[in-house]
């Protein structure tokens, strides 16, 4: 990632910018990203985000949408949890992914410490956060090379899976968080597609933007005639890094 960044269009989430470096800007309300960044998150973090109980997931099929360089898939499969990760970055070979993810992490690390919209109770400080992110991406890269079948390349709002293939689908730090980059139509089509491929429920975390504001799209999804067969419920968690990020959206069929 050595060229100047281009901004994503409102309804595209692609890897066409694999050689671009993101620009992060401190704003009055939070951290503003010029595109979707690659940050690795751990299995423990996912459990906190989504109130997951690992024993309950054994024998289930789980889809991690926009999994990026997170280690959730790698760690979960070691626990006999059948997780598949889905992300456009998987079109790239490991070395290209590393070229993208390392500068993304360093950019976030340099900017995030002085941004007021974060609570440091869990991560303590930016240095420890960076350590966790590096640990996650390292585990991901090892697993990505060893078990490529667990990582499916593609991009929302389309999924290359059969109807009802998964018991549970998780989406972290993509929908809602990037609502300034990804429009309402993209969100609606993504929810429809996720639920097509999910026989159980989907969980989306967080329910706020990177400016720590509740997503405007959630009430619109709840009242959208095309989505009336689904029930949308915000579930509180005990995890909060980005201010107000202590809930996820659960989507089930009525």
N, C-alpha and C positions, 0 to 999 in steps of 0.2 A: 504494500500500500504506500506508494510513493508519489502519486499524482494528486493534484488539487481535487477536492471533492465536488461532485455534482449532487444536487438535491434529488431525493426520490420524488416521483410524481405521487399524487395523492392516493392512487389505487394500485401501486405496484410495489412489490417486495421481492427484489431480485438480487442475483449475484453479479449483475453486469458491472458493478462497481468494485470488483474484487481487488483492483489495484489502486483504490482510492483510500485516502485517509480521512477519517471523520473530523469535523470541526465541532468542538463543544464550546458553548457560550454560557456564561453565567448570566442568568436573568434575575429579575427582581423576585420571581416566585420559584425558581428552580433551575434545573439543568436542562438545556435545550439541545437536542441532538439533531444533526442535519440528516441523519439516516439511521436505519436499524443497525445497532452495534452488536458485536459478538462478545459476550461476556459469559464465562463459564460459571454455572451454579451447581451446587452439590446436591446429593440425595437428601441430606439432612435439611437443607434449605427448602427443597420441594415439599418435604414432609411438613415443615412449618407453614409454608405458603398455603397448602391445600388441606391441612389437617389429615394427612395420610397416616394410616396404620399399616405398616409393612405386612404384618401377618394376614391382614384382610385381603391383600393384593396377590398373594401366592395363588397360582392357578388361574389368574385373570389375565386378559390381554389389555395392555395399556398403551395408549398412543401419546407421545410427547410432541405436540405441534410447536414449531419454531424452536426446536431443542437446541440448535446452534452447537456450541462447544461445551454444553453442560455435561456433567458426568452422571446425571440421573439414570440414563439408559444403561451405562456400564455398571454402575453400582447396583441397580435394581436387578439386573440379570444375574449377578453373583448371588443374589438372595432368592433365586428361583422365581422372580417376578418377570413375566414376559413383556418387556417394554420394547416398542419400536419408536425410533425418533425420526421426525420428518422436518426437513429444512432445505431451502434452496442452496445453502452453502455446501451441501453434500454432492453437488455437481462437481465440486473441486477436489483435487488430490490433497492429501494431508499437508504437504508443505505449503500449498497456497492458502489453505485454511489458517495455518499458523501465521503466515504473513499478514493475514487480515486481523486475526484475533489479538496478537500481541500489541500492535499499535493502538487498537481500540481500548484495550485495558489500560495502557499507559496514559492515554488521553483522559479517560474517566478518572483515573487515579490522581492525576495532576489537578483536575478541576473540582472534584467532588468535596474535598475537605472543607472548603470555605462556602459551600452552598447551604443555606439555612433550612432547606426542606428535607433534611435527613436526620434520623435519630440513630445514635451509635451504640445503643444498648447491646445489641447482638454482636456487631462487628468490632466494637471498641474504638477502632481508628482506621483511617484509610490504608495503613500498612497491612493490617490483618485482613482487611477486605481483599486487598490485592493478592495476598498469600492464598486465601481461599479460592479466588478466581483462577490463579495459576494452577493450583492443585486440581481443580475441576477440569480445566482445559487439558492438562497433561493426561489425566485419566481418560478423558474423552479420546484424545489422539491415539493412545495405545489401543483402546477398544475399537476405534474406527478402522485402524489398520488390521486388527486381528479378526474382527467380526463385522465386515462391511454390510452383511445382510441385515443387520439391525438398523441401518441408517438409510432412509429412503429420501431421495432428492425430489423436490417438488415445491410448489408454492401455493399458498392460499390465494384466491378462494376455491381452489380445486385440490382434492385429495385423490391419490391413486390407489384407493382401497375399496373393498367390496362393501355393500350395504351391511351395517350392523357388525362389522368385523371386530370392533373393540368394546370391551366392557366399560372402559373409562378413558376419556380423553382430557389431557391437561394442556393448557396454554398459559405460559408465564411470560410476562414483560413483553407482550407484543400487541394483542388487541387491547383497546382502551388506552394503554400507556402511550401509544403512538397515534392517537386519534387526530393529531394535527397533520400527520402524514398520510393516514389511511382513512378514507372517507366513510360515511355511514353505509353507503351501498356495499363497500368492501366488507364491513363488519357484518351486515345482514347476510350477505352471500356466504361468508365464512362460517357463521353460526349454522346456517342451513346445511352446508356441506359437512361440517363437523358432526352434526347430529345425524346426518345420513349414514355416516360411517361408524356411529356409536350406538350400541344397543342399550347401554346403560345411561350414564350421565357424563356431561362435560363440566369442567371447572376452569374458570378463567381468572387469573391473578396478575396484577391487582385490578381494582375497579376504579382507579384514579389515573390521571395523566402524570407525566413527569413533572408537572408543576404542582403536584399534590392536590389537584382539584378533581372532584367526582366527574366521571365521564358523562358527557351530555348524551351519549348514545344509549346508555342502559335504559332510561325511561322510554326512549324511542323504540328500542327492541321490544320492550314489554308490551307496547301498544300497537306494534306493527301487525296488520292483518295477516301478513304472510307467515307470522311466527306464533299465531294464537294456539297452536297445538303444543307449545312448549311452556313450561313454567320456569320463570327466572326468579331466583332467590339469592340475595346477598347473605353470605355466611361469615360471621365474625371469626377472626383468628386472634391468637395472642402474639402475632409477629408483626412488627412495624419497623421498617427501615426508611423507606420513603414515607413522609408524613401522610397519614390517613390511609396507608396501604395495609390496613389490618382487616381486610375482608376479601373474599373471592366471590365470583358469580357462579352459582350452580345452575345448570340448564338440564331439565328433565322433560320427558314427554308427559303431558297431562293424562 
